[in-house]
Amino acid sequence: MLAALLLEPGRVVIDEVAEPEVGAGDVRVAVRGVGLCGSDMSVFSGKWQAPRYPWIMGHEAFGVIESVGADVDLSRVGELVAVEPNVACEECPECARSRTSACEGRRSVGMNRQGALAELLVVPASRAWPMAPLDPRDLVCVEPYTVVETALQRLSTAVPDRALVVGVGAQGLLMTIALQRRGASVHVTDVNRDRVRFALDSLDVAEAVPDDDLRFPLVVDTSGLPAAMAEAIARAEVGATIIELGLDDRPFELDAVTLVRRQLVLRGSLTYDHPRDFEWSTALINDGAVKPRRVVSHEFSFAAAQSAFDAAASTPGKSWIRLADVTGPGRT
C-alpha cells in the first residue's frame, strides 16, 4: 500500500509499505481523509521525536471498513467510520477509574504507533465509530472536536455566557464552536492576524484587542505558550476558570498572590476518555447538532502531503489531506 512517510524532520514522501495485519479484534480501514493538527506538526518538525524513520504520521482519520478480524461482526465491512486514535491499556489504575486519557501505556496513532496517512489503517474495532454520510470536512473534524467537547464537559460548572479563546488555530476554532453551542458569546485573540481574520469571517465572534479592558469568566488557551498563558491570566476576571489545552514544556508565570486574590481556577484537559467522550461527540456530529466543517479551509491531495505539512503551520483554518483518489480493492 501507499503511505506518506516522514523520512526525517521536514521531509515527507509517498512510498510503498507493507499492508497492516488485522488482529482478531481489529478492523482495517480504507482511509479517505486525515486532518492536520499541532501534534502532527510537532512530529513533522522533529519537536516530537518519531519512534523511528521512516514514520507514518497522522491521526485525525476517517474512512471505510474494508475488512475485519475474526472476533468482529462481518456486517461492519463497508461502514463509514471516524477513528478514535488513542488506545489505552485498560489495565492501569487510571483506566480502572475510566480516565483513559491519563493512561501511561496509551498507544496513539501517528505518535507512538504507525499513523493514518496511508491507504489502510488497522485499529481496534471499538475505536472505529460509525458515521452518517456527512460532508468529509465534518468527518475530518470528529477527533479534534471531541477534544474540545471533553474539555468543556470536565468543567464543574456550566459554561458562562461570555468566553475568550486565546489562539484560534484549528483547535481554538473548534473550541469556539463548542462554546457557541452552549450559548456563550465568544471573543478571540491570536498573534497571527490571518487566523483572527479567518475566525471573524467564519464564526460569529468578536476580537479581544490589546487596548480594551474586557475580562472574562472563562478563558481557554489552546497553545500552552508562556505568552499565551500570560494573556489568558490577564484577561480572566475574578473567580474565572482558565482551561489549558496546549502542550508546552516552558514554564509560565503565575504567583500565589494572583491565584488567590483573583480566586482563579486553572484546569488542564488532555484528549478524552474512552468510550464516553467519542460516543458523545459522534452523536452530536451525526445528528447535525454540530457542523465543524466551518473551520476547514484547505484541502490537499495525498500526493501533495509535503505541501500540506509545509503550509499547515501558517495556514488559517484547518487543513486536511484527501485520500479519495487512492484506487484498489475496497477503496474509491
C-alpha positions, 0 to 999 in steps of 0.5 A: 500500500501507499503511505506518506512517510516522514523520512526525517524532520521536514521531509515527507514522501509517498512510498510503498509499505507493507499492508497492516495485519488485522488482529482478531479484534481489529478492523482495517480501514480504507482511509479517505481523509486525515486532518492536520493538527499541532501534534502532527506538526510537532512530529513533522518538525522533529519537536516530537521525536518519531519512534523511528524513520521512516514514520507514518504520521497522522491521526485525525482519520476517517474512512471505510471498513474494508475488512475485519478480524475474526472476533468482529461482526462481518456486517461492519465491512463497508461502514463509514467510520471516524477513528478514535486514535488513542488506545489505552491499556485498560489495565492501569489504575487510571483506566480502572477509574475510566480516565483513559486519557491519563493512561501511561501505556496509551498507544496513539496513532501517528505518535507512538504507533504507525499513523493514518496517512496511508491507504489502510489503517488497522485499529481496534474495532471499538475505536472505529465509530460509525458515521452518517454520510456527512460532508468529509470536512465534518468527518475530518473534524470528529477527533479534534472536536471531541477534544474540545467537547471533553474539555468543556464537559470536565468543567464543574460548572456550566459554561458562562455566557461570555468566553475568550479563546486565546489562539484560534488555530484549528483547535481554538476554532473548534473550541469556539464552536463548542462554546457557541453551542452552549450559548456563550458569546465568544471573543478571540485573540491570536498573534497571527492576524490571518487566523483572527481574520479567518475566525471573524469571517467564519464564526460569529465572534468578536476580537479581544484587542490589546487596548480594551479592558474586557475580562472574562469568566472563562478563558481557554488557551489552546497553545500552552505558550508562556505568552499565551498563558500570560494573556489568558491570566490577564484577561480572566476576571475574578473567580474565572476558570482558565482551561489549558489545552496546549502542550508546552514544556516552558514554564509560565508565570503565575504567583500565589498572590494572583491565584488567590486574590483573583480566586482563579481556577486553572484546569488542564484537559488532555484528549478524552476518555474512552468510550464516553467522550467519542460516543458523545461527540459522534452523536452530536456530529451525526445528528447535525447538532454540530457542523465543524466543517466551518473551520476547514479551509484547505484541502490537499491531495495525498500526493501533495502531503509535503505541501500540506505539512509545509503550509499547515503551520501558517495556514488559517483554518484547518487543513486536511489531506484527501485520500479519495483518489487512492484506487484498489480493492475496497477503496474509491 
